[in-house]
Amino acid sequence: MQKQTIAFLFLILSAVSTVNAQLGDRDVDIRFGVGTSKFKGESDYLFLTEYELNAKLSDYFTVAPSILLNHTDNIDIESADFFQANLNAFGSPSRNDRRNDFRMGGGLSFYRLNKGGNSATRSALGLNFVLENTYMINDFFLIGIKVFMQPYFNKDINYGTFLKIGINL
């Protein structure tokens, strides 16, 4: 399932890159984040890393597929304790072409949580609700903060915060 999810994200990223290349725009950035997340009803917090690609569709709208991982011993996706794939769309009420970009968004999410030992692995599809503020340090580098809530169709709820850095391509 993870390989299918990664293949799907790759196809989306390829399509976005192709559209941007045809338009001649360079409105793409890569963001890396670290943060914590907590599932409702679980006792432990997850320390996660996020890998996100942002493609501006206009001065007000952006699409951003991302992958979140939690690892204890290695960086293999198949053995991650927590794997999440998201496809989000964002709206920026004050435009996204300025130094400060406040945006609100949402989208679809898939997660797989492996608690290890005798506990079963669980996974589900759900929704994302995201608030994010990003500041451009210069023409290439950016920093930001993100808060999110993710209700899933199996009644799980995940929420958390991230500190992000990025590179404008």
C-alpha positions as CSV (number, residue, x, y, z in Angstrom):
1,M,0.0,0.0,0.0
2,Q,2.8,2.4,0.8
3,K,4.4,1.8,-2.6
4,Q,1.1,2.6,-4.3
5,T,0.8,5.8,-2.2
6,I,4.3,6.9,-3.1
7,A,3.7,6.1,-6.8
8,F,0.5,8.2,-6.6
9,L,2.4,11.1,-5.0
10,F,5.1,10.9,-7.6
11,L,2.6,11.1,-10.5
12,I,1.0,14.2,-8.9
13,L,4.5,15.8,-8.4
14,S,5.3,15.0,-12.0
15,A,2.1,16.6,-13.3
16,V,2.6,19.7,-11.2
17,S,6.2,20.1,-12.4
18,T,5.1,19.6,-16.0
19,V,2.4,22.3,-15.7
20,N,4.9,24.7,-14.1
21,A,7.5,24.1,-16.8
22,Q,4.9,24.8,-19.5
23,L,3.9,28.1,-17.8
24,G,7.5,29.1,-17.3
25,D,6.9,29.7,-13.5
26,R,9.4,28.9,-10.8
27,D,6.8,28.9,-8.0
28,V,7.8,25.6,-6.5
29,D,9.4,25.0,-3.1
30,I,10.5,22.1,-1.0
31,R,9.8,22.1,2.7
32,F,11.2,20.0,5.5
33,G,9.6,20.0,9.0
34,V,10.0,18.5,12.4
35,G,7.3,18.3,15.0
36,T,5.0,16.4,17.3
37,S,1.7,14.7,16.7
38,K,-0.7,12.9,19.0
39,F,-3.6,10.6,18.3
40,K,-6.7,11.0,20.4
41,G,-6.8,8.1,22.9
42,E,-3.1,7.3,22.5
43,S,-0.7,8.0,25.4
44,D,2.4,8.7,23.4
45,Y,3.4,11.6,21.2
46,L,5.0,10.9,17.9
47,F,8.1,12.8,16.8
48,L,7.7,13.3,13.0
49,T,9.6,14.5,10.0
50,E,7.7,16.0,7.1
51,Y,8.7,16.2,3.5
52,E,6.5,18.5,1.4
53,L,6.5,19.9,-2.2
54,N,4.5,23.1,-2.7
55,A,3.4,24.3,-6.2
56,K,1.6,27.7,-6.5
57,L,-1.3,27.5,-8.9
58,S,-2.0,31.3,-8.6
59,D,-1.3,34.2,-6.2
60,Y,-4.0,32.7,-3.9
61,F,-3.9,28.9,-4.3
62,T,-1.3,26.3,-3.7
63,V,-1.2,22.4,-3.8
64,A,1.1,20.5,-1.5
65,P,1.6,16.8,-1.4
66,S,3.6,15.6,1.6
67,I,4.9,12.5,3.4
68,L,5.3,12.3,7.2
69,L,7.5,9.6,8.9
70,N,8.4,8.5,12.4
71,H,11.4,6.1,12.7
72,T,13.0,4.6,15.7
73,D,15.9,2.7,14.2
74,N,16.2,3.3,10.5
75,I,14.8,5.4,7.6
76,D,13.2,2.6,5.6
77,I,9.6,3.6,4.7
78,E,8.4,0.0,5.1
79,S,9.6,-0.2,8.7
80,A,8.5,3.2,9.8
81,D,6.5,3.3,13.0
82,F,4.2,5.9,11.5
83,F,3.8,6.7,7.8
84,Q,1.4,9.4,6.4
85,A,0.7,10.7,2.9
86,N,-1.2,13.9,2.4
87,L,-2.6,15.8,-0.6
88,N,-3.5,19.3,0.5
89,A,-4.8,22.5,-1.2
90,F,-4.2,25.9,0.4
91,G,-5.8,29.3,0.1
92,S,-3.8,32.4,1.0
93,P,-6.2,35.3,1.8
94,S,-3.4,37.8,1.7
95,R,-1.7,36.3,-1.5
96,N,1.2,33.9,-1.4
97,D,3.7,36.0,-3.3
98,R,4.8,38.2,-0.4
99,R,7.4,37.7,2.4
100,N,4.8,36.5,4.8
101,D,2.3,33.9,3.7
102,F,-0.5,32.9,6.0
103,R,-2.6,30.1,4.5
104,M,-5.5,27.8,5.4
105,G,-6.1,24.5,3.7
106,G,-7.2,21.0,3.8
107,G,-7.1,17.8,1.9
108,L,-6.9,14.0,2.0
109,S,-4.7,11.9,4.3
110,F,-3.7,8.3,4.6
111,Y,-1.8,6.9,7.6
112,R,-0.4,3.7,8.8
113,L,0.6,3.3,12.5
114,N,2.6,0.3,13.6
115,K,2.9,0.1,17.4
116,G,5.2,-2.9,17.3
117,G,5.2,-6.1,19.4
118,N,1.8,-7.9,19.5
119,S,-0.2,-4.8,18.6
120,A,-1.8,-4.7,15.2
121,T,-0.9,-2.2,12.6
122,R,-3.8,0.1,11.8
123,S,-4.4,2.5,8.9
124,A,-7.1,4.7,7.6
125,L,-8.1,7.4,5.2
126,G,-9.2,10.8,6.4
127,L,-9.2,14.6,6.0
128,N,-6.7,17.4,6.9
129,F,-7.4,20.8,8.3
130,V,-4.2,23.0,8.3
131,L,-3.2,26.5,9.3
132,E,0.3,27.5,8.3
133,N,2.4,30.7,8.4
134,T,5.6,31.0,6.4
135,Y,8.1,33.8,6.2
136,M,10.6,34.2,3.3
137,I,14.1,34.9,4.9
138,N,15.4,35.8,1.4
139,D,14.6,34.8,-2.2
140,F,15.6,31.2,-1.6
141,F,15.0,30.2,2.1
142,L,11.9,30.2,4.2
143,I,10.8,29.2,7.7
144,G,7.4,28.5,9.0
145,I,5.0,27.0,11.6
146,K,2.1,24.6,10.9
147,V,-0.7,23.4,13.1
148,F,-3.1,20.7,11.9
149,M,-6.0,18.4,12.8
150,Q,-6.8,15.2,11.0
151,P,-10.1,13.4,11.5
152,Y,-10.0,9.9,10.0
153,F,-12.9,7.7,8.8
154,N,-12.1,5.1,11.4
155,K,-12.8,7.7,14.2
156,D,-9.1,8.4,14.9
157,I,-8.1,12.0,15.3
158,N,-4.5,13.2,14.9
159,Y,-3.3,16.7,15.8
160,G,0.0,18.4,16.0
161,T,2.5,21.2,15.2
162,F,5.5,21.5,13.0
163,L,8.5,23.8,12.6
164,K,9.4,24.0,8.9
165,I,12.3,25.2,6.7
166,G,12.2,25.3,3.0
167,I,14.0,26.1,-0.2
168,N,12.4,28.1,-3.1
169,L,13.3,26.4,-6.4
